[in-house]
Amino acid sequence: MAAAGEANGGTGKLEFSLDVPFPSSRDATIALRSLSPDKEPRKGGISKLITVSGSTLSVRWSADESRILRVSVSSFLDHLSLVMETMEMFGPPVAV
Amino acid sequence: MTVVIGFEGSANKIGIGIIRDGEVLSNPRRTYITPPGQGFLPSDTARHHRAFILTVLKEALEQAGLKPADIDCVAYTKGPGMGAPLVTVALVARTVAQLWGKPLLGVNHCIGHIEMGRLITKANNPTVLYVSGGNTQVIAYSERRYRIFGETIDIAVGNCLDRFARVIKISNDPSPGYNIEQMAKKGSQYVELPYTVKGMDVSFSGILSYIEDAAHKMLSSGQCTAEDLCFSLQETLFSMLVEITERAMAHCGSQEVLIVGGVGCNLRLQEMMGVMCKERGAKLFATDERFCIDNGAMIAQAGWEMFRSGQVTELEDSWITQRYRTDEVEVTWRD
């Protein structure tokens, strides 16, 4: 898991990115589809993009304030660990 | 045969139940109980659900004696409820649905209560009183909707009871409402409280403010006991509920009442409703705490009806929603 936070000079926004390795691209896609449907609770000030490339799930945040960013990243990590625990206990995925 | 697993966690209970064609195969649940004087907050409740959901899921499968392959559909509560707990439960439901290759189905929590009540009691077409910590509605079915005839215009009846319990530090174990019910049995003096029925609707926030104030003054001066206040509060709140239920019955020409939701297992409420029903020659249906209080099987049962009528929820549409009215759902499984 690799994470990096930086203040982007170009947009003036705080940006944060996170890469999460999964055992397979199938697992990464399941996590993506479990984590994507719920939008950020607040109306503005933050955006989050989740993508999958190979077996890596990547998330990129862009926020106006560090406070909002911290809440979003922290809640995402809670969600991610629950999804990963669920996959460990009730996986592997059935053949399609 | 159709087997549906249901995930519920919109408030302080995390429950997972499995239903096979009207038969409850398993229905384990855990309740987040806060210390006396404290309510449950969304983030703490979500943390509780995260800590227990996978254990409860394991129990649900083991008690039912089923493997994931035996399940036909994964139902979960889409709303209404607290955001953080709802998301927690939806995450696990989405993940297992994908792992097991099963369709997903988002269920309206209120519809879950109604369908579970209908299943357990065999009530055919009842006027429904749905009373819990978050909801207070009088509902009747007509033309593919559960229509709301009356509801609270501010807080839910269970919220009024819970918050009164907090004021006088009644235990939240097993639930504040249960402990108020037990204390009310020992009350002897009726303390007059505001009675706020407004047409078909009810209002509880003014009663709560009034009794909070009365509690501080009357308890310290020894004018009444905590038991008297519990008794008086129940009598007042439940009379209001019986009144609007009776009016809805008269309007619909209904001869059946079904009480659902957590407050619905209060035996004094059932008794008062029973008296009204007897006077009208109507029949009362109610369930006990296994099915009245939030549980997974109720979501599985509503999910079963929805799935059998051809509904599923695509993953991208599976977002949760804190606000989701009972009458927003098209009832595709009833005539």
Chai-1 contact restraints between the chains, C-beta under 6 A:
chainA,res_idxA,chainB,res_idxB,connection_type,confidence,min_distance_angstrom,max_distance_angstrom,comment,restraint_id
A,I30,B,Q98,contact,1.0,0.0,6.0,A-B,restraint_1
A,R33,B,L315,contact,1.0,0.0,6.0,A-B,restraint_2
A,S34,B,L91,contact,1.0,0.0,6.0,A-B,restraint_3
A,S34,B,R94,contact,1.0,0.0,6.0,A-B,restraint_4
A,S34,B,T95,contact,1.0,0.0,6.0,A-B,restraint_5
A,P37,B,S318,contact,1.0,0.0,6.0,A-B,restraint_6
A,P37,B,W319,contact,1.0,0.0,6.0,A-B,restraint_7
A,D38,B,V87,contact,1.0,0.0,6.0,A-B,restraint_8
A,D38,B,W319,contact,1.0,0.0,6.0,A-B,restraint_9
A,H79,B,L91,contact,1.0,0.0,6.0,A-B,restraint_10
A,L82,B,R50,contact,1.0,0.0,6.0,A-B,restraint_11
A,L82,B,L91,contact,1.0,0.0,6.0,A-B,restraint_12
A,V83,B,L91,contact,1.0,0.0,6.0,A-B,restraint_13
A,V83,B,T95,contact,1.0,0.0,6.0,A-B,restraint_14
A,T86,B,V92,contact,1.0,0.0,6.0,A-B,restraint_15
A,T86,B,T95,contact,1.0,0.0,6.0,A-B,restraint_16
A,M89,B,L54,contact,1.0,0.0,6.0,A-B,restraint_17
A,F90,B,V96,contact,1.0,0.0,6.0,A-B,restraint_18
A,F90,B,L99,contact,1.0,0.0,6.0,A-B,restraint_19
A,G91,B,L99,contact,1.0,0.0,6.0,A-B,restraint_20
A,P93,B,L99,contact,1.0,0.0,6.0,A-B,restraint_21
A,V94,B,W100,contact,1.0,0.0,6.0,A-B,restraint_22
A,V94,B,G101,contact,1.0,0.0,6.0,A-B,restraint_23
